[in-house]
Amino acid sequence: MSMQTLPPPGQFRTTQEIRDANFAAKLKRRRRLMFWWSLPLVVIAFLASATLVAAVVINTAGISAYNNDNHNTAADRFDSLEVINVVEPWKPYFNEGTARYAQGDFFGATGAFEEAMQRVPTAPEDEPRGELECLVRTNFSLALEKLGDEAMVAGNPGTALDYYNQAQEMLADCAESPEAPEETQEADQRQQESQEEAQEQYDQQQQEQEQNGQGGEGREDEDDTGGEPEQGEDDQNGQQDEDDQNGQEGDEDETDNGGAGGEDEDRDPREQELEERNREAQREREEQEQQEGGGGGGGGQNW
């Protein structure tokens, strides 16, 4: 007779109950796996929605600041959108450039517009440029035009001409389109006039520089040929040089005598007294010899 293990008292289950318990455990494990598998997707979706909401809020704040003429604040708001705006990546750079242009920072505006040009949707080569691309190009050309105007005010027509040429190249295809807005066509016409004016001033400046260069060479030739000294001036200069040499020799003699006197002052008084006595004795001997020799003939040396 085989022995079977009986279930504990109170825990007896039928076959159906055991089958249901196994199915419930299997569902529990499946739900747990589905939760952990879907958790990263839920987190990503939550972050994406939060990013979109933040982008909308920051963009609204930037537009409000721009409408209230707070262009510096607007530029900062749009600058913070350049990382989180993945739907239209070109738009934060375009808005920032527009705000900096309104602020008067034309150089900073060109940098932002250049970034927008790299991200804005572009049309194929054989087709005309799209509306969004022409919008960015129009504002970019306006910023370049303002830089040219500043160069003209500073008196640099060559630099201004370079900026006007860049602005014209930026608007080349957009301004030629019949569907281009009036602002684009007006900007193109104005830039052409400014370009012509800068070209005239640049040519005039080049001519003046060439004339000044030739005049400077003529003055140098006059200095080389007309600057020769005359003969009377040479005689006067020679005489002055001789006087200077004589004066220098006299100064040297005075310096030597003064130096000897200085040496006498530095000597011992005893030695000076001894030398004076020797001179007096020598003088007396010479006078005595002259008296004995007959009164100073022509052969004697005068002391």
C-alpha positions in Angstrom: 0.0 0.0 0.0 1.5 3.3 -1.1 1.6 6.2 1.4 0.5 9.7 0.0 1.2 12.9 1.8 -2.0 14.6 2.7 -2.4 18.3 2.7 -2.5 20.1 6.1 -5.8 20.5 7.7 -7.8 23.4 6.3 -5.7 23.8 3.1 -7.2 21.1 1.0 -7.6 22.4 -2.6 -9.2 20.9 -5.5 -7.6 20.5 -9.0 -9.5 23.6 -10.2 -8.3 25.7 -7.3 -4.7 24.7 -7.9 -5.0 25.5 -11.6 -6.5 28.9 -10.8 -3.7 29.7 -8.3 -1.0 28.9 -10.8 -2.7 31.1 -13.5 -2.9 34.0 -11.0 0.8 33.7 -10.1 1.7 33.7 -13.8 -0.3 36.8 -14.4 1.3 38.5 -11.4 4.8 37.8 -12.8 3.8 39.1 -16.2 2.4 42.3 -14.8 5.6 42.9 -12.9 7.7 42.4 -16.0 5.5 44.7 -18.1 5.8 47.3 -15.4 9.6 47.3 -15.4 9.7 47.1 -19.2 7.4 50.1 -19.7 8.9 52.2 -16.9 11.7 53.8 -19.1 9.1 54.6 -21.7 6.9 56.3 -19.2 9.8 58.3 -17.8 10.8 59.4 -21.3 7.3 60.4 -22.1 7.0 62.3 -18.9 10.3 64.2 -19.5 9.3 64.9 -23.1 6.0 66.4 -22.1 7.6 68.4 -19.3 10.2 69.7 -21.8 7.5 70.7 -24.2 5.5 72.5 -21.5 8.7 74.3 -20.3 9.5 75.3 -23.9 6.1 76.7 -24.4 6.3 78.7 -21.1 9.8 80.1 -21.8 8.9 80.9 -25.4 5.8 82.8 -24.2 7.9 84.7 -21.7 10.4 85.6 -24.4 7.7 86.9 -26.8 6.2 88.9 -23.9 9.5 90.5 -23.1 10.1 91.3 -26.8 6.7 92.9 -27.1 7.5 95.0 -24.0 10.8 96.2 -25.6 12.8 94.2 -23.1 15.0 92.9 -25.9 17.9 91.8 -23.6 15.6 89.6 -21.5 13.9 88.2 -24.6 17.3 87.3 -26.1 18.2 85.4 -22.9 14.9 83.6 -22.9 15.3 82.5 -26.5 18.9 81.5 -25.8 17.7 79.0 -23.1 15.4 77.4 -25.6 18.2 76.4 -28.0 18.8 73.1 -26.2 15.3 72.0 -25.3 13.5 72.9 -28.5 13.8 69.8 -30.6 10.6 70.3 -32.6 11.8 73.5 -34.4 15.5 73.8 -33.6 16.0 76.8 -35.9 13.4 78.9 -34.2 15.2 79.8 -30.9 18.2 81.0 -32.8 16.1 83.0 -35.2 14.2 84.6 -32.3 17.4 85.3 -30.4 18.9 87.0 -33.5 15.8 89.1 -34.0 15.9 90.2 -30.3 19.6 91.1 -30.5 19.0 93.0 -33.7 16.2 95.1 -32.0 18.6 95.6 -29.1 21.3 97.0 -31.4 23.7 94.1 -31.1 24.0 93.6 -34.8 27.2 91.5 -34.6 25.6 89.2 -32.1 22.5 89.0 -34.2 24.5 87.7 -37.2 25.9 84.9 -35.1 22.5 83.7 -34.1 21.1 84.0 -37.6 24.0 82.0 -38.9 23.1 79.2 -36.5 19.5 79.4 -37.6 20.6 79.1 -41.3 22.2 75.8 -40.5 19.0 74.4 -38.9 16.2 75.9 -40.9 14.5 73.6 -43.5 15.9 74.3 -47.0 14.4 73.5 -50.4 16.2 71.4 -53.0 18.7 73.1 -55.2 16.5 73.2 -58.3 13.5 74.6 -56.4 13.0 78.2 -55.1 13.8 78.8 -51.5 11.1 78.2 -48.9 9.3 80.8 -46.8 11.1 79.9 -43.6 14.5 80.0 -45.2 13.8 83.4 -46.8 12.5 84.7 -43.4 15.8 83.9 -41.8 17.8 85.2 -44.8 15.9 88.5 -44.7 16.7 89.2 -41.1 20.3 88.0 -41.6 20.7 90.5 -44.4 19.2 93.3 -42.3 21.8 92.7 -39.6 24.6 92.7 -42.2 23.2 96.0 -43.6 23.4 97.6 -40.2 27.0 96.5 -39.7 27.7 98.2 -43.1 26.0 101.4 -42.0 28.1 101.4 -38.8 31.3 101.0 -40.9 30.2 103.9 -43.1 29.7 106.1 -40.1 33.1 105.1 -38.9 34.7 106.2 -42.2 35.5 102.6 -43.4 33.8 102.3 -46.8 35.8 99.2 -47.7 34.4 97.3 -44.7 31.0 98.7 -45.4 31.1 97.5 -49.0 32.0 94.0 -47.8 29.0 93.9 -45.5 26.7 95.2 -48.2 27.9 92.6 -50.6 27.2 89.8 -48.1 23.7 91.2 -47.5 23.0 91.2 -51.2 24.2 87.6 -51.6 22.0 86.6 -48.6 18.9 88.1 -50.3 19.7 87.1 -53.9 17.2 84.3 -54.5 14.6 85.5 -52.0 14.3 89.0 -53.3 14.0 87.9 -56.9 11.0 85.7 -56.2 7.7 87.4 -57.1 6.1 86.1 -53.9 8.7 87.8 -51.7 7.3 90.1 -49.0 7.5 93.8 -49.4 10.1 94.0 -46.5 12.4 91.8 -48.4 12.2 93.7 -51.7 12.6 97.1 -49.9 15.7 95.7 -48.0 17.2 94.6 -51.3 16.6 98.0 -53.0 18.0 99.9 -50.0 21.1 97.7 -49.8 21.8 98.2 -53.5 21.8 102.0 -53.0 24.0 101.7 -49.9 26.3 99.4 -51.9 26.7 102.0 -54.7 27.3 104.8 -52.2 30.0 102.8 -50.4 31.6 101.9 -53.7 31.9 105.6 -54.6 33.4 106.6 -51.3 35.8 103.7 -51.4 37.0 104.7 -54.9 37.4 108.3 -53.8 39.3 107.2 -50.7 41.7 105.1 -52.9 42.3 108.1 -55.2 43.1 110.4 -52.3 45.5 107.9 -50.9 47.3 107.6 -54.2 47.5 111.3 -54.6 48.8 111.7 -51.1 51.4 109.0 -51.8 52.7 110.8 -54.9 52.8 114.1 -53.1 54.8 112.6 -50.3 57.4 111.3 -52.8 57.7 114.7 -54.4 58.4 116.3 -51.0 61.0 113.8 -50.3 62.7 114.5 -53.7 62.7 118.3 -52.9 64.3 117.6 -49.5 67.0 115.5 -51.1 67.8 118.0 -53.9 67.0 121.4 -52.2 68.5 120.6 -48.9 72.2 121.0 -49.9 74.1 123.6 -47.8 75.5 126.7 -49.5 79.2 127.6 -49.6 78.9 130.5 -47.1 77.2 128.2 -44.7 80.1 125.7 -45.1 82.6 128.5 -44.2 80.6 129.5 -41.2 80.2 126.0 -40.1 84.0 125.4 -40.5 84.9 128.5 -38.6 82.4 127.6 -35.8 84.1 124.1 -35.7 87.6 125.7 -35.3 86.3 128.0 -32.5 84.8 125.0 -30.8 88.1 123.1 -31.0 90.0 126.1 -29.6 87.5 126.5 -26.8 87.8 122.8 -26.0 91.7 123.1 -25.9 91.4 126.1 -23.6 89.1 124.3 -21.3 91.5 121.3 -21.3 94.4 123.7 -20.2 92.3 125.2 -17.5 91.3 121.8 -16.4 95.0 120.6 -16.2 96.0 123.7 -14.2 93.2 123.3 -11.9 94.1 119.7 -11.5 97.7 120.7 -10.6 96.5 123.2 -8.1 94.3 120.6 -6.6 97.3 118.2 -6.3 99.3 121.0 -4.6 96.5 121.5 -2.1 96.5 117.8 -1.4 100.3 117.7 -0.7 101.8 118.0 2.8 102.7 121.6 3.9 106.2 120.4 5.0 107.1 119.3 1.5 105.8 122.6 0.1 108.0 124.6 2.5 111.0 122.5 1.7 110.6 123.0 -2.0 110.3 126.8 -1.6 113.5 126.8 0.4 115.3 124.9 -2.3 114.0 127.3 -4.9 115.3 130.3 -3.0 118.7 128.7 -2.4 119.0 127.9 -6.1 118.0 131.4 -7.0 120.7 132.9 -4.7 123.4 130.6 -6.2 122.5 131.6 -9.7 122.5 135.3 -8.8 125.9 134.9 -7.2 127.3 133.1 -10.3 126.0 135.9 -12.6 127.7 138.6 -10.5 131.0 136.7 -10.6 130.7 136.0 -14.3 130.7 139.7 -15.3 127.3 141.0 -15.4 125.1 139.0 -17.6 126.5 138.4 -21.1 124.4 137.2 -23.9 125.4 133.6 -23.2 123.6 133.4 -19.9 120.1 131.9 -19.5 117.5 134.1 -17.9 115.4 132.5 -15.1 
